[in-house]
């Protein structure tokens, strides 16, 4: 769990962070890595966050094409509720 200032955090709710513009410096990326590596529940999960990204929606989504990975296909299936 995250414990900033000695207080345990069990849930991280992302209201922003959907585009690279939301991470202008290394400090923002470092904070995101800290959150992602914690045991706190993330809402949305990183897979759901990525699937909802506009750039991925414009490119036809995850899990398609010759470079598709199993994790990308799993993220797409989770987004569809499969």
C-alpha positions as CSV (number, residue, x, y, z in Angstrom):
1,X,0.0,0.0,0.0
2,X,1.0,3.6,-0.4
3,X,1.8,5.4,2.8
4,X,2.4,9.1,2.1
5,X,2.7,11.0,5.4
6,X,2.2,7.7,7.2
7,X,-1.4,7.3,6.0
8,X,-2.2,4.1,4.1
9,X,-3.9,4.6,0.7
10,X,-6.0,1.7,-0.6
11,X,-7.6,3.3,-3.7
12,X,-6.2,5.6,-6.4
13,X,-8.8,7.3,-8.6
14,X,-7.4,8.9,-11.8
15,X,-9.3,12.0,-12.9
16,X,-6.5,12.9,-15.3
17,X,-3.4,11.4,-16.9
18,X,-5.0,10.2,-20.1
19,X,-2.5,11.8,-22.4
20,X,1.3,12.4,-22.4
21,X,0.5,16.1,-22.0
22,X,-0.6,15.3,-18.5
23,X,3.0,14.3,-17.6
24,X,5.1,17.3,-18.6
25,X,8.1,16.5,-16.5
26,X,9.9,13.5,-15.0
27,X,8.3,14.3,-11.6
28,X,4.8,13.4,-13.0
29,X,6.0,10.2,-14.5
30,X,7.8,9.2,-11.3
31,X,4.5,9.8,-9.3
32,X,2.6,7.7,-11.8
33,X,5.1,4.9,-11.5
34,X,4.9,5.0,-7.7
35,X,1.1,4.7,-7.9
36,X,1.2,1.9,-10.4
37,X,3.7,-0.1,-8.4
38,X,1.7,0.2,-5.2
39,X,-0.8,-2.3,-4.0
40,X,-3.5,0.3,-4.0
41,X,-6.5,-0.5,-6.2
42,X,-6.4,1.8,-9.3
43,X,-9.5,3.1,-10.9
44,X,-9.4,2.9,-13.8
45,X,-6.8,0.2,-14.1
46,X,-3.8,0.9,-16.4
47,X,-5.4,-1.5,-19.0
48,X,-8.7,0.4,-18.9
49,X,-6.8,3.7,-18.9
50,X,-4.9,2.8,-22.0
51,X,-7.9,1.4,-23.9
52,X,-9.7,4.7,-23.2
53,X,-6.9,6.8,-24.6
54,X,-8.0,8.7,-27.7
55,X,-4.8,7.9,-29.6
56,X,-5.4,4.2,-29.3
57,X,-9.1,4.6,-30.2
58,X,-8.0,6.5,-33.4
59,X,-5.5,3.8,-34.3
60,X,-8.1,1.1,-34.1
61,X,-7.6,-0.1,-30.6
62,X,-5.3,-2.6,-28.9
63,X,-4.6,-6.2,-29.8
64,X,-4.8,-5.8,-33.6
65,X,-2.2,-6.1,-36.3
66,X,1.1,-8.1,-36.5
67,X,2.7,-6.5,-33.4
68,X,-0.2,-7.2,-31.1
69,X,0.8,-8.7,-27.8
70,X,-1.1,-11.0,-25.5
71,X,-1.3,-8.3,-22.9
72,X,-2.8,-5.9,-25.4
73,X,-5.3,-8.4,-26.4
74,X,-6.2,-9.1,-22.8
75,X,-6.6,-5.3,-22.2
76,X,-9.0,-5.1,-25.2
77,X,-11.0,-8.1,-23.9
78,X,-11.2,-6.5,-20.5
79,X,-12.5,-3.3,-22.0
80,X,-15.2,-5.2,-23.9
81,X,-16.1,-7.1,-20.8
82,X,-15.2,-10.4,-22.3
